[in-house]
Amino acid sequence: MLTDAAAIAQLLFSLGTILLILSLAAHLGHAVLLAAGRQSLAVPVTTRQPAYATVATGSFVTSHGSGRPSAAVDGSPLARAAILLAAAGFVLLGGSLVARGLAVGRGPWGNLYEFSVAFAFSIVGGYLLLQRRYPIRPIGFIPVGVAVALLLFAASMPADVRPLVPALDNKPLLTIHVGMAVLAYGILATSFAAGVGYLVQGTADRFAWLPSHRVLDAVAHRAVIIGFPVFATMIVLGSWWASIAWSRYWGWDPKETAALVTWLIYAVYLHARTQRRWAGRPAALLLVIGFAMVLVTYSGSLWFSSLHAYSGL
């Protein structure tokens, strides 16, 4: 029974990965067509922007933004296909995680293979959620591309089911603590995509095919507002688990330290976004640096000698 569940999980993982690769190709095609001036494929983005997307107060958006309509459109057949493929891949990856969880009897993120699949699943979910509210499909290839890279990395690792080592054998805390890490990482990936888009777009809205800098700012801020407290809760739960497993709440382990630095970078971003001297490009750069630290935290046990190394996380 457990072997069958693991086999089903692997099949769903493979199918989900294929669909997300196709979605990535469609997202790239959509962006290329927009960049080439094929604006007749869809309606203008101004019909999709929420009212608050043009509000600059409290944002790293400067008040002298151009305000001109963006041609970053979301309604083309290729864009719709990209979203449908991403949604289908998301569902299949979700099914894979459920089947894997049944096979292992805990949260399906107890080693690097499982965590990578869950991380990719969370990234796609965060993007699908935010793209419903904001016209960000032209930059959708960034979060979907990161998810595909994680899935390809996962495909290169052994997927066999192995028992947890004693220090990790706390199924409730493993499920909640690492699950919150998966959720926070995935949401913050979309803020990274928006930050990259903002750096390219600038306050003058250089490229008509990209979302406006105001929209990119709103997306980035919303993602961090959601992901930041989840990340903080994950660190607190990790400290509690460390006290159970290692008889200390904090030991400056490399992975613990990387998580703390990541949290501090996003805390600085939330403050910098409201400060005139740090508004705009510096705040957007913090999003890129912050997600780079997310990746260091995710993969740190591969590069550093750490108490977390035995977990494969």
Steps between C-alpha positions, in 0.01 A plus 500: 500500500773745599706396198201565274451847651866584446479382137188711443677799656792454261270473197308814595827680562623412150175608333488823701858581406425449129197730517697771680776480238231555235358785708846658521531479121158662459586776750824570314316505168243743639773731630688487169187586302428793728858621481481477121202732500224245445262704718200415285488156661307626802328787674704773675605432855331818618170311497642248746687719748347534845440856611764486773772401250538867408537623857858599585459583867723294728661327206841493338310630196589866453231758456641612167434167326391534141147374558469409132300186421704183482472260212581206726192300409375179651219386274674340202429134412864417573478664844181308578665176391800579723274548802294188427815291468641649821172430683493141374863451600423649842215254552715203396785607729248540781377146433859379500561658841180348641597155373854544632362604838288184513804294411725650769235566766600865560538832323660421160807717551738297716791497254636719223307321225167544677576856606597600144171368363303676773699822445418496127135425579484800736664734246248410231213533747615845614533617140158362399340675796659840440452498122124485556515840667786667317593508128835325541488226237773668291746422783347162577794326337716603800315318781401212271861476380627481859243228573604299193868529601414362846302213348782408264737508796262275694484260205877455527475374860394162638129487577493183707319509834737483798433520876584820683796517734406526872553878534262560208243246610251755628227477238277784626785752517652376174168542325427848639849654522626389161155549347509866603846531345361360174209746507716804582766416241241457227326829571828691520598365157228718346637806680836415342342492153331835564826648629686390186221645287518828691876526449455447127196728470615793714272782612479627141332174386760437229326202343136512398471120503589469868264578789537856625740568785200577720350157440835329555543687827152398617564135416839495674366666813194276520715188465739610776214604728362145471830311504683696771290397804487140374880499479527649850268234642708233329814627678325499839376144448849399388644633824247301698586187303873565555442509875335158476755342265824665617413645844553861390278755330768664286854393418601716202494196278565612136143422390354676804721801435406511130131494593549787747691708243224436245234614745699815583536590130124488450451698822734767360305494171169566676657800675693622195191497280356790701820707509573753226877437498452125461192512281506366147806317374667432842183339636460290186863387530423382854236268354757342270755468782232362731401223260866417440521443876183289482684273256805492729276403792328233289825343377737597782547147629655412164777756543556533875566260784171519685290311750226517235714310249371160603147603405591568138347845545 
